[in-house]
Amino acid sequence: MLIDNYNVDYIINIGVAGGVNNNLNVGDIVIGKTLVQHDFDITKFGHEKGFITGVGKEIYSDINLVNLFSSNFDNSNNKLLIGTIASGDIFCTEPSMSLKIHDKFHADGVEMEGAAIAQVCFLCNVPFIIRSISDVVNGSNEVMFDKFLYSSSNVVAKLLVDVINKINR
């Protein structure tokens, strides 16, 4: 609706994701340079898992937005990683599933909506950028998610405010 009704210049999706890269901690930020649908499966038609007809297996964020956000990250308490975010229709809580998603898609973060937003932006030719790590997949991340949602959201929100302030100068 945003794209169809408001002639947006770009889409910025911020929020939290589960970390599936062992080098990430709660509060770190993953900028999704690449987004994939880890649970989309039309392998019976000869495509690899994650392949979406008309889109492909990987969807790429706008490189100018990736560079803008990464160059404005100023936080000595957390890391910033430009990497891959995998989306799917599950709240990933099992370490074995985390490892599978990480290995198959080289994912750094996992969440539920980023790749769908990226797919719509790609098909509508609208630049986009997709996120902060709220938890790490370790079998008890439901507790971590609730505990760190606010602080992790603040880390990524601060980055967004810094970028908006820079754009408006």
C-alpha positions as CSV (number, residue, x, y, z in Angstrom):
1,M,0.0,0.0,0.0
2,L,2.9,2.4,0.7
3,I,4.3,1.8,-2.7
4,D,1.0,2.0,-4.5
5,N,-0.5,5.0,-2.7
6,Y,2.4,7.2,-1.5
7,N,5.1,7.2,-4.2
8,V,7.8,6.4,-1.7
9,D,11.5,6.9,-2.6
10,Y,12.6,3.9,-0.6
11,I,11.6,1.5,2.1
12,I,13.5,1.2,5.4
13,N,12.5,-1.9,7.5
14,I,14.0,-1.9,11.0
15,G,13.4,-4.3,13.8
16,V,14.9,-7.2,15.5
17,A,16.1,-10.6,14.3
18,G,17.5,-13.8,15.8
19,G,21.3,-14.2,15.4
20,V,22.3,-17.4,13.6
21,N,25.9,-16.3,13.1
22,N,28.1,-17.3,16.1
23,N,30.0,-14.0,15.9
24,L,26.9,-12.0,16.7
25,N,25.6,-11.0,20.1
26,V,22.4,-9.4,21.4
27,G,22.3,-5.7,20.3
28,D,24.6,-6.2,17.3
29,I,23.2,-5.0,14.0
30,V,23.0,-7.0,10.8
31,I,22.3,-4.9,7.7
32,G,20.6,-7.2,5.3
33,K,22.6,-6.7,2.1
34,T,21.1,-10.0,0.9
35,L,17.7,-11.4,1.9
36,V,16.4,-14.9,1.3
37,Q,13.2,-16.9,2.0
38,H,14.7,-19.9,3.9
39,D,11.4,-21.9,3.9
40,F,10.2,-21.3,0.3
41,D,10.4,-24.6,-1.4
42,I,9.6,-25.3,-5.1
43,T,12.4,-27.8,-5.4
44,K,10.0,-30.3,-7.0
45,F,10.0,-28.0,-10.0
46,G,13.8,-28.1,-10.3
47,H,14.7,-25.0,-8.4
48,E,16.9,-24.8,-5.3
49,K,15.3,-24.1,-1.9
50,G,14.6,-20.4,-1.4
51,F,14.2,-19.7,-5.1
52,I,11.2,-17.5,-5.9
53,T,9.9,-17.3,-9.5
54,G,10.4,-13.9,-11.0
55,V,12.8,-12.9,-8.2
56,G,15.5,-15.6,-7.8
57,K,17.0,-17.0,-4.6
58,E,18.5,-13.8,-3.2
59,I,17.2,-10.3,-3.1
60,Y,19.7,-7.5,-2.7
61,S,19.2,-4.3,-0.7
62,D,20.0,-1.0,-2.3
63,I,23.8,-0.6,-2.0
64,N,23.5,3.2,-1.5
65,L,21.3,2.6,1.5
66,V,23.6,-0.1,2.8
67,N,26.5,2.2,2.6
68,L,24.6,5.1,4.1
69,F,23.6,3.1,7.2
70,S,26.9,1.3,7.6
71,S,28.8,4.6,7.4
72,N,26.6,6.2,10.1
73,F,27.0,3.4,12.7
74,D,28.8,4.8,15.7
75,N,28.4,2.4,18.6
76,S,31.4,1.0,20.5
77,N,29.2,-1.4,22.5
78,N,27.9,-3.4,19.5
79,K,29.1,-4.7,16.1
80,L,27.7,-4.0,12.7
81,L,27.7,-6.7,10.1
82,I,26.6,-6.4,6.5
83,G,25.3,-9.8,5.6
84,T,22.4,-12.1,4.9
85,I,19.0,-12.1,6.6
86,A,16.8,-15.2,6.2
87,S,13.0,-14.9,6.5
88,G,10.5,-17.7,7.1
89,D,7.3,-18.5,8.8
90,I,8.7,-19.9,12.0
91,F,10.1,-18.4,15.2
92,C,13.4,-20.1,15.1
93,T,14.2,-21.5,18.6
94,E,16.1,-24.7,17.9
95,P,19.9,-24.5,17.5
96,S,19.8,-27.3,14.9
97,M,17.4,-25.2,12.7
98,S,19.6,-22.2,13.2
99,L,22.6,-24.1,12.0
100,K,20.7,-25.4,9.0
101,I,19.6,-21.9,8.0
102,H,23.1,-20.5,8.5
103,D,24.8,-23.2,6.5
104,K,22.3,-23.4,3.7
105,F,21.9,-19.7,3.1
106,H,25.0,-18.2,4.8
107,A,22.6,-16.3,7.0
108,D,23.6,-14.0,9.8
109,G,20.1,-13.2,11.1
110,V,16.7,-14.9,10.9
111,E,13.3,-13.3,11.2
112,M,9.8,-13.5,9.6
113,E,9.1,-10.6,7.2
114,G,12.2,-9.0,5.8
115,A,12.5,-11.0,2.6
116,A,8.8,-10.6,1.8
117,I,9.2,-6.8,2.1
118,A,12.3,-7.1,-0.1
119,Q,10.4,-9.2,-2.6
120,V,7.7,-6.6,-3.0
121,C,10.2,-3.7,-3.2
122,F,12.2,-5.7,-5.9
123,L,9.1,-6.4,-8.0
124,C,8.0,-2.7,-7.7
125,N,11.5,-1.4,-8.3
126,V,11.7,0.5,-5.0
127,P,15.1,0.7,-3.2
128,F,15.0,-0.8,0.3
129,I,17.2,-1.8,3.2
130,I,16.3,-4.2,5.8
131,R,17.7,-4.8,11.0
132,S,19.4,-5.6,15.3
133,I,19.9,-8.9,16.9
134,S,17.5,-9.3,19.8
135,D,18.4,-12.9,20.6
136,V,20.6,-15.7,19.5
137,V,19.1,-19.1,18.7
138,N,20.0,-21.3,21.6
139,G,16.9,-23.2,22.6
140,S,15.8,-20.5,25.1
141,N,15.7,-17.5,22.9
142,E,12.0,-16.8,23.6
143,V,13.2,-15.6,27.0
144,M,16.0,-13.6,25.5
145,F,13.7,-12.0,22.9
146,D,11.4,-10.6,25.6
147,K,14.4,-9.5,27.8
148,F,16.3,-7.7,25.0
149,L,13.6,-6.6,22.6
150,Y,13.6,-3.0,24.0
151,S,17.4,-2.5,24.2
152,S,18.0,-4.1,20.8
153,S,15.3,-2.0,19.2
154,N,16.9,1.1,20.7
155,V,20.3,0.3,19.0
156,V,18.8,0.0,15.5
157,A,16.4,3.0,16.2
158,K,19.4,5.2,17.1
159,L,21.1,4.3,13.8
160,L,17.9,5.1,11.9
161,V,17.6,8.5,13.7
162,D,21.3,9.3,12.9
163,V,20.7,8.5,9.2
164,I,17.5,10.5,9.0
165,N,19.3,13.5,10.6
166,K,22.1,13.2,8.1
167,I,19.7,13.0,5.2
168,N,17.9,16.1,6.4
169,R,21.0,18.3,6.7
